[in-house]
Amino acid sequence: MEQPGGGTVGVHLERSEEHGVQIDLLAERLGGRTTLGALLDDLKFTATPSLRGRLAGRAVQRAIAFDRHDQADRVWWPQGVTTSADADPTGTVEGRRVVVTTWYAKAEAGVGRGSRLTFLDLDTLRYRHVLLVEPVVDAEGRLELRPVRIHAGGVVWAGPWFHVAATARGFVSCHVGDLMRVADDNAHPDEIGVFDEESGGRVSSFGHHYVLPVRFAHRAYSDEGNVPLRYSFLSLDRSTQPPGLLAGEYGRNDQSTRLAQFDLDAETWLPQTDESGLSRPVLHEAGTVQMQGAVIARGRHHISVSRGPSPGTIFTGQPGRLRRHRFATPMGPEDLSYWPETDTLWSVSEWPRTRWIYSMRRSWFD
């Protein structure tokens, strides 16, 4: 049953209040915001081209390996992927071609570090991590800083926004204009917070030089008698004009495996809402288990599927009529993003020592 505006009855999103006041207080404490250009001029780590990644997946065209530490890290795990082609039709931001990945942290010694974004310049292969944070003002008016503890299984760079998947919670949205630099980066790598003068008046962010606060949460709800939608991954949906948002579910056994198409407002790049202030999608049953990412490119769905310790699979076609392409990706494929200018699909693999950002020729699946 369709709603006015194209959505379907069953599931919906409700946008939270804007967290502008808290973000402004954090910016004041850190001496102001920084810019995306400044971040891209300050990339810290170096990735390397990898032949191993190409050999690990039949469809892989180009593979880029994270540095030795990030390759082996068992605390942080890469998940989502988006590119400057999602952010701007020219394919560049600040004159650069950029891939952005998300990571989530597994708790270590009782410390949960939350989630982060990684910005990688495709031409220099330099990159840097940016911690996602939630500034909060407590009952006594004191500013606190908290990690954003979500799986971050998918991300879309839509205009000025990063929409980051939060599974059962829906997704969160961060504005690129809220980027901030943290001076205290390596002195307290196991701490996060805004500390008083007795503690040096510092701000700590688990060793990250840069933070990006959440400005909106888009909370997931379901109507009575309907199965809640899990926002396992996200991509920019170019099958509509203006582009929309494609979300989907990772499911196993009897879990649902649906794809959801949301309209985005052409001016704000936030999900469109109806007269009730809700965002309702059009739902499709994909019927494919263990989906990790999905994009619509050249009129067809392209869906990444993990196969445990084996190379991953890409399914192509229309929901319900999908064709399987085995051994197309390395082990542990995650989210997908499409770059129209180069006609390539981009993804990232998650397992330690086999972690690559990689591209695939879309035409390989024709």
KETIZA-789579 format. One record per residue: residue in one letter; x, y, z of N, C-alpha, C, O in turn. Coordinates in steps of 0.02 Angstrom, whole numbers, plus 32768, in hexadecimal, padded with zeros to 4 digits. Layout:
<pts>
AXYZXYZXYZXYZ ...
</pts>
This chain:
<pts>
M802A7FC48000800080008000802C803E800080568046802C E8023806A7FD0804E80A47FCA803180E07FEE7FF480EA7FF2 Q8060810880098050814780298054817F7FF6807581777FC2 P803481B88003804081F27FD8808A82027FD880AB8201800C G80A582127F9C80ED821F7F96811581E17F85815281E57F7F G80F481A87F7E8116816C7F65812C813B7F99814081047F87 G8128814B7FD9813E811D800C810B80E7801980D280EB8001 T811E80B4803E80F1807D804E80E3807A8098810E808B80C1 V80A7806480A98095805A80EF80BE801F810980C87FEE80E6 G80D68024814780FB7FED816581348004818F81367FF781CB V816480288172819D8041819681A7808B8186819280A38151 H81C880AE81B381D680F481A68210810C81D1822580EA8200 L8229814781C0825D816981E5824081A98203821581C981E6 E825981BA823E824681F9825E8286821E827082B082048295 R828D825B825782CA8282826182CB82A082A7829982BB82BE S8304829C82C8830C82B9830B8311830583068315832282D0 E8310832683408320836C834283688377832D8393834B8336 E837683B1831183BA83C082FC83E683CC833983D283EE8368 H842283B08338844F83B68371847E83F2836884B983EE837A G84648428834E848D8462833D84AD8484837984E784988376 V8487848C83AF84A284AF83EA84DE84898406851284A78415 Q84D78448840E850D84208429854B842183FC858484238413 I853F841F83BA85768421838B859A8464838E85D78467838B D8574849A8394859384DD839985BD84E283D985F3850083D7 L85A684C5841085CD84C7844E860F84A08446864384B6845F L860C846784248649844184198679846983EC86B5846A83F9 A865E848983B8868984B1838D86AA84EA83B386E484FA83A8 E8684850983E086A0853F840986D985248435870D8546843C R86D084E98451870384CC847C874384BB8454877A84BF846E L873A84A784158772849283EC879084CB83C287BC84BF8399 G8777850783CC8792854083A7877585488362879485688337 G8739852C8355871885348315871984F682EB873B84C582FC R86F484F882B586F384C18285872E84C68256874F84FA8251 T873C848F8234876D848F81FE8749848281BD870B848081BC T876D847A8187874E846F81458763842B81298795840D813F L873C841480F9874E83D680D7879183DE80B487BA83B080B4 G879C8419809587DC842480748817841F80A3884B84038092 A880E843A80E0884484368111885183ED8125888B83D9812E L881C83C7812D88248380813D884A835C8106887883368113 L8836836880C788558345808F889D835B808488C483388064 D88B08396809F88F583AC809D891E838F80D6895B839980D9 D88FD836B8103891E83528140891483078148890D82EE817F L891582E38110890D829A8113894D827A812F8984828D811B K8945824A815B897D82338185899C81F1816F89D981EA8171 F897481C18159898C817E814B8992817281008977819880D8 T89B6813D80ED89C1812F80A689A880E9809689BF80B780B3 A897A80E48066896480A4804B89918091801089B880BA7FF8 T898B80537FF989B5803C7FC2898B80157F8F895B7FF47FA2 P899E80197F4E897D7FED7F1D898A7FA47F2F89BF7F947F49 S895A7F797F2089607F327F34894B7F047EFB89127F067EE5 L897B7EDB7EE4896A7EA87EB389437E6F7ED4891A7E4F7EB3 R89517E637F14892D7E2D7F3888E17E387F3588BC7E087F2B G88CC7E767F3E88847E847F3D88657E757EFA882D7E5C7EF7 R888A7E837EC488707E757E8188697E2A7E7788387E137E59 L889A7E057E8F88987DBD7E8588637D9B7EB0884C7D647EA0 A884F7DBC7EE7881F7D9E7F1687D77DA27EFD87AC7D807F18 G87C97DCC7ECB87867DD37EB187877DD87E6587AC7E027E4B R87617DB07E4287647DAE7DF987507DEF7DD887687DFF7DA2 A87247E167DF9870C7E547DDB87367E917DEF87297EC87DD6 V87667E887E1B878B7EC17E3787B87EE07E0287DF7EBC7DE1 Q87B37F217DFA87DC7F467DCA88177F667DED88507F637DD4 R880B7F857E25883F7FA97E4A88367F9A7E9487FE7F9E7EAE A886B7F8A7EB788687F7D7EFF889B7FA87F2388D47FB07F0C I88877FC47F5B88B17FF07F8388B17FD57FCA887C7FCB7FE8 A88EC7FC97FE588F37FAD802888FF7FE4805C892680128050 F88DE7FDF809588ED800B80CD89347FFC80E589517FCA80D2 D894F802881108993801E812889957FE1815789627FC38167 R89D27FCF816C89DC7F90819189B27F8D81D189957F5981E0 H89AF7FC581F589887FC58234893E7FBA8226891F7F908246 D89227FE081F788DA7FDA81EA88C97F9781C988917F7E81D1 Q88F87F7A81A488EC7F38818888E27F0481BF88B87ED781B8 A89097F0981F489097ED5822788DC7EE4826288D17EB8828C D88C27F218267889D7F3782A2885E7F0C82AE88367F028280 R88577EF182EA881D7EC982FB87EC7EEE832787BB7ED2833F V87F97F2E833387C87F598357879B7F7B8324875E7F7A832C W87B87F9B82F187917FC082BF87877F95828187B57F758268 W87477F94826887357F6B822E87127F9681F986DF7FB58208 P872C7F9981BB870D7FC1818686CA7FA3817086C17F678170 Q869B7FCF815D86587FB9814B863B7FDD810E86317FBE80DA G862D801E8114860A804380E0863A806580AF8675806F80BF V8620807780748649809B8043861E80CB801C85E580BD800B T863A8106800F861C81387FE48655815F7FC4868F81567FD7 T864681897F93867B81AC7F70866781F47F61862D82077F6A S8697821A7F49868A825F7F35865B82617EF9863E82967EEB A865282297ED5862282277E9E85DA82277EB885AD823D7E95 D85D082107EF6858E82167F158582825E7F2C854A82777F28 A85B7827F7F4385AF82C27F5F85A582F77F29858383297F34 D85C382EC7EEE85C2831F7EB985C382FD7E7585EB82CF7E6B P859983137E46859882F37E0385DB82F77DDE85E782CE7DB2 T860683277DF18648832B7DD0867682F27DE686A882E47DC5 G866482D07E1C868F829B7E3686C682B27E6486ED828A7E7D T86CA82F47E6F86FF830E7E9A86E2833C7ECF86AE835A7EC6 V870683417F0786F983737F3A873B83947F4A876E83727F51 E873B83D67F4F877983FB7F5B87AF83E87F2887EA83E77F36 G879783D87EEA87C583C77EB487E483827EBB881583747E99 R87C983577EE687E783167EF287B482DE7EE8877882E87EF3 R87CC82A47ED587A482687ED187AE82427F1387E6822F7F24 V877782387F37877C82207F7C874E81E37F85871681E17F6C V876781B17FA9873E817A7FC2873A8180800E876C818D802F V86FD8177802886F2817A807186D78137808786A7811D806B T86F5811A80BA86DD80DC80D786C880E7811F86E081158140 T869B80BD8138868B80BD817F86AC808281A186BC804F8180 W86B7808881E286D18052820B86A88051824C869180858263 Y869F801682698685801182AD86B97FEF82D886E27FC882BF A86B77FFD831986E87FE2834786C97FAC837286937FB5838E K86EC7F74837886D97F4183A986F57F5683ED872D7F6F83F1 A86CF7F4B842186E47F60846487257F3B8477872C7F00846C E87527F61849587927F4584AC879E7F5D84F3879E7F998501 A87A87F2E852187B47F3D8568877C7F69858387887F9685AB G873F7F5C856C87057F81858486FC7FC5856586CF7FEA8579 V87257FD785358721801985148703801084CF871C7FEA84A5 G86CB803484C386AB8033848186B88075845E869F80A98473 R86DE8073842886F380B0840686C280CA83D286CB810083B7 G868D80A483C5865980BD8398866680B1834F86748079833B S866380E68327866980E182DE868E811D82C38694815182E4 R86A68117828686CD814D826886C8814B821C86B0811B81FF L86DE818281FD86E5818781B5872F818A81A4875781A381CB T8741816F816987858174815087838194810B8761817C80DE F87A881CB810387AB81F080C487EC81DD80A0882381E680BC L87E681C28063882081AD803C882181D27FF987F081D07FD4 D885981F37FEA886482157FAB887B81E17F7888B081C27F80 L885381D77F43886281A27F1288A181AF7EEA88BD81807ECD D88B781ED7EE788F381FC7EBF893381F87EE8896681E07ECE T8932820E7F26896E820A7F50897081CB7F7B89A581B87F94 L893681AA7F85892D81707FB1893D81817FFA894C81548022 R893981C0800B893E81D5805188F881D3806F88C781DF804D Y88F481C380B288B381C080D188B781D3811B88ED81D78138 R887C81E08138887881F18180883481DB819B880281DC8177 H883481C881DC87F781B481FE87D881F0822387FB821A823F V879581F28223876F82278244873B82058271871181E08259 L873E821282B1871181F182E186CC821282DF86C7824F82E2 L869781E982DC8653820282E38644820B832D865281DF8356 V86288244833F861C8254838685D68270839085B682888361 E85C0826D83CE8581828A83E3858E82BA841D859982A38455 P858D82FC84128593832A84498551832F846F851C83338451 V8555832E84B18519832E84DC852483608514855B8367852F V84EF8384852684F083B1855F84CA83908598848F83808591 D84EB838685D184CB83638609849D83918630849583CC861F A847E83778665844C839D868B846983DB86AC8444840A86BC E84AA83DC86B784CA841586D684EA844486A3850F847286B6 G84DB8438866384F38465862F853A845786188556848085F4 R8557841F862C859B840E8617859B83E885D6857083BD85CA L85CB83F785AC85D183D6856B85F4839385738629838F8592 E85D6835F855785F4831D855585FE8308850C85DD832284DF L862B82D98502863882BF84BF8634827384C28656825384EB R860B825684968600820E8497860E81F1845286048213841F P862481B3844F862C8191840E85E9817F83F185B7817A8416 V85E6817583B185A88161838F85AD8115838485CD80FE8354 R858D80EF83B0859480A783AF856080878381852B80728397 I85708086834185468066830E8572803982E485B0804082E4 H8553800B82BF85797FDD829585948000825685C67FEA8239 A857380368241858B805F82098595803481CA85C8803B81A8 G8564800881BC856B7FD9818585667FF8814085747FD6810E G85528037813B854D805880FA855080A38104854180BC813A V856280C780CE8568810F80D2855A812C808D856B810F805A V853B8167808C852E818D804E854681D58059853381F5808A W856F81ED802C85848233802C855582587FFD8561825C7FC1 A85208273801984EB82947FF184F082DF7FFB84DC82F9802F G850A83037FC98513834B7FD185428358800B857A833F800C P852C837F803D8557838D80778551835B80AF8570836380E3 W8528832780A6851982F880DC853B82B580D48545829C809C F854E8297810C855F825181108526822E8135851E82398171 H85018205811284CC81DC813184EB81988140850381768113 V84EB81848180850E8148819784DD811781B584B7812881E3 A84DC80DA819B84AC80A781B084B7809481F984EF808D8211 A847F808B821D8481807A82648455803D8274843C803782AC T844B8012824384277FD2824A83E07FDE826683B980028247 A83CF7FC282A0838A7FC782BA8377800E82CD833C801E82D2 R83A9803982D7839B807D82EB838B80AB82B1837480E382BC G839580958273838B80C0823883CE80D6821D83F980AD820E F83D881188217841A8131820584248177822283F481988236 V8463818C8225847481CE823E849181F8820684AA81DD81D5 S848D823B820E84A5826881DB84D5829B81F984C782BB822C C850F82A281D8854382D181EE854F830281B4855282EE817A H8557834281C585628376819385AD8382818C85D0838C81BE V85C68382814E860D83898143862783CC815E866283D2816E G85FB83FE8163860F843F817E861B843E81C88632847081E4 D860D840681EA861884018232865983DE8244866583CF827E L868483D2821386C583B5822186EC83E0825386EB841D824E M870D83C08283873483E582B5877683C082C1877A838382BC R87A983E882D187EB83CC82E087F683CB832C87E683FA834F V881183938343881E838A838B886A838C8395888E83658377 A888183B983C188C983BF83CC88E5838383F1891B836C83E1 D88C0836A842388D78332844B88C782F18427888E82D9842A D88F882D7840488E9829F83D88907825D83F188E2822B83F6 N8947825B84028966821B841489758213845E898881DD8474 A896E824984858981824584CB8953821884F4896981FA8525 H8913821484E188E281ED850788B981C384D6887D81D084CE P88D7819184B688B5816B8482887B8140849A885381288471 D8876813584DB8840810B84F688088134851687DF8118853A E88078175850A87D681A0852B87B081CA84F887CA81DA84C2 I877281D9850A874B820A84E58727823685178710821E854B G87238277850886FF82A38536871982EA8533874C82F98514 V86F4831585558707835B855F8718836285A886ED835B85D4 F8757837185B78770836E85FB877883B48619878583E485F4 D877183B9865B877583FA867D87BD8410868487EB83EC8670 E87C6844C86A08809846886A58837843E86D18873843C86C5 E881B841D8703884483F3872E886483B987078897839E871B S884483A686D0885E837186A48880838E8667888C836A8636 G888F83CE866A88B283EE8632888684108600889E842E85D0 G8843840D860B8814842E85DD881684138597880684368568 R882883D58591883183B8854F87F08398853587C1838C855A V87F0838C84F387BE836384D387E1832684B68812832D8491 S87C982EA84C787E782AC84AD87B58287848187798289848D S87CF8266844E87A48245841E87C38203840587C881F783C9 F87D781DA843787F481988427882E819E83F58836817483C9 G885681D283FD889281DA83D3888681F5838E88B481F68365 H8849820B837E883A8226833B88458272833B882F82958368 H886782898308887482D18300883582F782EA8830833482F5 Y880582D482CB87CA82F482B1878B82D082C9878B829382D1 V875682F782D4871582DA82E686DF82F882BA86E6832F829F L86A882D282B3866E82EA828E863082D882B78621829D82BF P860C830A82D085D182FC82FB859382EB82D2858B83008299 V856782C482F1852682B482D384F782EF82DC84EF83098314 R84D8830582A584AA833E82A98462832682AD8439834682CE F845182F0828B840E82D4828D841282898296844282698280 A83E0826D82B783D4822582B68392821A82928361823D829F H839081E98266835281D68243833D819382618357815E824E R830F8195829082FE815B82B882CC812E8293829D81468274 A82D980ED829782B180BC8273827580A6829E827C809682D9 Y823A80A5827E81FD808D829E81D88061826D81E480638231 S81AB80388288817F800F825D813880158276812B801C82B2 D81098011824780C28011825980B07FCE827880D27F9C826D E807C7FCE829F80687F9182C3805E7F578292803E7F5F825E G807B7F1E82A380737EE2827A80A67EDD824180A37EAE821A N80D57F0C823D81087F0C8208814D7EFD8225815B7F11825E V81767EDC81FF81BA7ECD821481E57F0B820E81E87F2981D8 P82067F20824382317F5C823E82687F52820982817F1B8200 L82797F8881E882AD7F8681B582F17F9081D782F97FBD8201 R83227F6781C483667F6F81DC838F7F9481A783907F81816D Y83B07FCA81BC83D77FF3818E841F7FDA818F844A7FF881AF S842A7FA3816C846C7F83816D849D7FA6813F84D97FA8814E F84857FC3810884B17FE680D98489801B80B4844C801B80B5 L84AD80498094848F8082807184B58090803184F18081802C S849380AC800084B480C67FC4848A80FE7FA6844F81057FB5 L84AA81257F7A8486815A7F56845F81397F1D847B81147EF6 D841E81487F1A83F2812A7EE883EA815A7EAD83C381897EB1 R8410814D7E77840D81787E3C83D781637E0B83D1817F7DD5 S83AE81317E1D8378811B7DF1833E814D7DF3831081487DCB T8340817C7E22830D81B07E27832D81F47E1E836981FC7E27 Q830482257E0B831C826A7E0582ED82977E2B82B182997E1D P830782BC7E5D834D82BB7E73835F82787E92833282517EA2 P83A0826B7E9C83B3822B7EBA839482217EFF838682507F23 G838A81E17F10836F81D07F5183A081A77F7983DD81A97F6D L838681827FA883AE815A7FD5839681127FD1835A81057FD7 L83C480E37FC883B4809C7FC783D1807C8007840D80818014 A83A6805D802E83BA803A806B83A97FF18064837D7FDE803D G83CB7FC7808A83BC7F7F808583D07F5A80C483F17F7580F0 E83BB7F1B80C683C37EF1810183F37EB780F683ED7E9380C4 Y84217EAF812384467E708128841A7E40814E84037E4F8185 G840D7E05813283E27DD5815283FB7D8E814984197D7D8116 R83EF7D65817C84007D1E817983C47CF5818F83987D0D81B3 N83C27CB78178838C7C88818B83487CA6817B83397CB48141 D831E7CB281AF82DA7CCA81A382D47D1681A7829D7D3181A5 Q830C7D3A81AD83087D8381B082F37DA0816D83007D828138 S82D47DDA816F82C07DFC813282FE7E16810D83317E25812B T82F77E1B80CB832E7E3480A083107E65806E83087E568033 R83007EA1808782DD7ED2805F830B7F0C804A833E7F1A8069 L82F87F2C801383177F6A7FFD82E27FA1800282A87F967FF3 A82F87FDC801682CB8014802182E480527FFC831F80648003 Q82B880727FD682CA80AF7FB182A880EB7FD2826B80EE7FD6 F82D1811A7FE982B98159800682C681927FD682FA81947FB5 D829781C27FD382A382007FAE82CD822F7FD982C482338016 L82FC82527FB9832282867FDA830C82CA7FC182FD82D27F85 D830982FA7FED82F8833E7FD98330835A7FAE836B83567FC1 A831F83767F748351838D7F44837983C77F5E83B183D37F47 E835F83ED7F8F838384277FA983AB84167FE783E3842E7FEF T838F83ED801383B183DF805283D9839F805284078398807B W83CB836F802683E9832D802383D98304806183FD82D48072 L83A383168084838882EE80BB834A82CA80A3832B82E08073 P8337829280C382FB826E80AD82BD829A80AD82B082BF80DC Q829682948077825782BA80748226829F80A88226826480B8 T81FE82CC80C281CC82B980F4818682C980DB817D82F680B1 D815582A480F5810F82B180E480F282E4811581178302813C E80B182EF811180918321813B809683108185808C833B81B0 S80A582D2819580AD82BD81DB80F682C381F2810682B4822C G812182D981C5816882DF81D7818E829D81D381C5829881ED L8170826B81B1818F822A81AD81AA821D8166819082388135 S81DD81F4816281F981DF812281E88195811781FD816A813E R81C2818780E281AD814280D481CB812C809181C981518060 P81E880F08090820780D7805281D880AD802881A1809B803E V81EE809D7FED81D280677FC581FC802A7FD28239802C7FCC L81DD7FF27FE482007FB67FF781FF7F817FBF81CD7F7B7F9B H82357F5D7FB9823A7F247F8A82587EE97FB082867EF27FD8 E823F7EAE7FA3825C7E727FC182937E597F9382867E447F5A A82D27E5B7FAB830A7E467F8283117DFA7F8083227DDD7F4D G83037DDA7FB983077D927FBC834D7D767FBA83567D3B7FAA T837F7D9E7FCA83C47D897FC883E27D8F800E83E37DC6802A V83FA7D58802A84147D5A806E845B7D75806E847E7D74803C Q846E7D8F80A884B17DA980B584C57DE2808684FF7DE78072 M84947E0C807584A47E47804E84CE7E77807784C07E8380B2 Q85037E928059852F7EC2807B852A7F08805E853B7F39807F G85137F0D8020850D7F4F800084E57F487FC084DF7F127FA4 A84C97F807FA884A37F807F6A84A47FC57F4A84A07FF87F6D V84AA7FC67F0884A380047EE284797FF47EA484757FBB7E8E I845B80287E89843880237E49846180487E15846C80847E1C A847980257DE284A480437DAF848E80297D6A84857FED7D61 R848680587D3B847180477CF78431801D7CF784297FEF7CCF G8403802E7D2583C1800E7D2683BF7FCB7D49838A7FAB7D4A R83F67FB57D6683F77F747D8784117F7A7DCF84397FA67DDE H83F87F4E7DFA84137F497E3D84547F217E3B845B7EF17E16 H84847F377E6584C27F137E6F84C97F0A7EBB84CA7F3B7EE0 I84CC7ECC7ED184C87EBC7F1985057E927F2C85127E5E7F0D S85297EA87F5F85627E817F78854B7E527FAF85237E657FDA V85657E157FAD85527DE17FDD85917DBF7FF785BC7DAC7FD0 S85957DB8803885CF7D97805785C57D4C805A858D7D34805F R85FD7D28805785FC7CDE8058862F7CC4808A86567C978079 G86317CDF80C6865F7CC880F986A77CD080E286BA7D0680CC P86D07C9A80E787177C9F80D587237C9B808A875D7C9C8074 S86EF7C96806186F67C92801986EF7CD77FF986D37D048018 P87087CE07FBB86FC7D1F7F9886B27D2E7F9386887D007F92 G86A17D6E7F90865B7D837F90863A7D7E7F4C865B7D737F19 T85F97D887F4D85CF7D837F1185AD7DC67F04859C7DEA7F32 I85A37DD57EC485797E0E7EAF853C7DF27E8A85437DCB7E5B F85017E077E9F84C37DF77E7C84AE7E357E5484B37E6D7E6C T84977E2A7E1784807E627DED843C7E527DCF84297E187DC6 G84177E877DC083D47E807DA183A07EA57DC983AF7ED87DE9 Q83637E8C7DC8832C7EA97DED831C7E7D7E2983237E407E25 P83057E9C7E6182F37E737E9B82C37E3B7E8782917E467E65 G82D37DFF7E9D82AB7DC57E8B82C37DA27E4C82B07D697E3F R82ED7DC47E2483077DA77DE683517DB87DE083677DD77DB0 L83777DA37E1183BE7DB57E1683EB7D7E7DFB83DE7D437E03 R84217D937DDA84527D657DBF84907D667DEC84A67D9B7E01 R84AB7D2B7DFA84E47D257E2885267D267E02852E7D037DD0 H85567D4D7E1C859A7D507E0285C97D3C7E3B85DA7D657E65 R85DD7CFD7E3D86057CE37E74864E7CF97E6F86687D067E39 F866E7CFC7EA986B67D0C7EAF86C67D507E9086FE7D5B7E77 A86967D7D7E9186A17DBF7E7286CA7DED7E9E86EE7E177E85 T86C57DE57EE086E57E147F0F87147DEE7F3E87107DB07F42 P873E7E117F6187657DF07F9587387DD77FCD86FC7DE87FD0 M87547DAF7FFA87307D988036871A7DD5805F873E7E068066 G86DD7DD1807A86C57E0680A686B07E46808386C07E7B809C P868D7E43804986777E81802886447EA58054861E7E858078 E86447EE7804F86157F0E807785EA7F3A804A85D27F228016 D85E07F77805D85B47FA6803B85CA7FB17FF286027FA07FE0 L859E7FCD7FC985AD7FDD7F84859D80267F75857080447F92 S85C480437F4785B780867F2E85C680867EE385F180617ECC Y85A280B07EBD85AA80B17E7485C780F47E5F85B281297E77 W85F980F27E318619812E7E16860681337DCC862481117DA3 P85D4815B7DBA85BB815B7D7585EE816D7D4185F1814E7D0C E8618819F7D4E864881B77D1C867781817D058688817D7CCA T868C81567D3386BA81207D22869680DD7D1A86B580AB7D09 D865580DC7D26862C809F7D22864A80677D4D8651802E7D36 T865A80797D8A867880497DB8865080437DF8863080737E0E L865280087E1686367FFB7E5886707FFB7E8A86A57FE07E7C W866580197EC48698801C7EF886807FF77F3686457FFA7F47 S86AE7FD57F57869D7FB27F9486DB7FB07FC187107FCA7FB0 V86D37F907FFB87097F88802B87017F43804B86C97F2C8056 S87387F22805A87367EE1807B874D7EE980C387787F1280D2 E872F7EC180F087367ECF813787697EA6815E877F7EBB8193 W877C7E6B814687A27E3D816F87EA7E52817788097E698146 P88077E4C81B3884D7E5F81BE887B7E3C818C88747E01817D R88AC7E62817488DF7E4D814588C57E4280FE88EC7E3380D1 T88857E4880F488697E4680B0883A7E8180A788037E7A808C R88507EBC80BE88277EF880BC883C7F24808188737F3E807F W880E7F2C8053881A7F56801987DE7F83800C87A57F6E8015 I87EC7FC07FF687BB7FE77FD087C57FD37F8887FE7FD57F6F Y87907FC17F65879A7FA87F2187617FBE7EF387297FCB7F09 S87727FC27EB387417FD27E8087377F967E5287637F6C7E4B M86FB7F947E3486EA7F5F7E0486CA7F7F7DC786A17FAD7DCE R86DB7F687D8C86BA7F817D5086727F687D5086657F2C7D53 R86437F967D4B85FC7F817D4B85EE7F557D0E85C67F267D12 S860E7F657CD686027F407C9886167EF67C9D85FF7ECD7C76 W86417EE67CCE86557EA07CD886197E747CE886197E387CDB F85E57E937D0385A97E6D7D1885737E6B7CE1853E7E4E7CEB D85807E8A7CA7854F7E897C70854B7E437C5185247E387C22 
</pts>
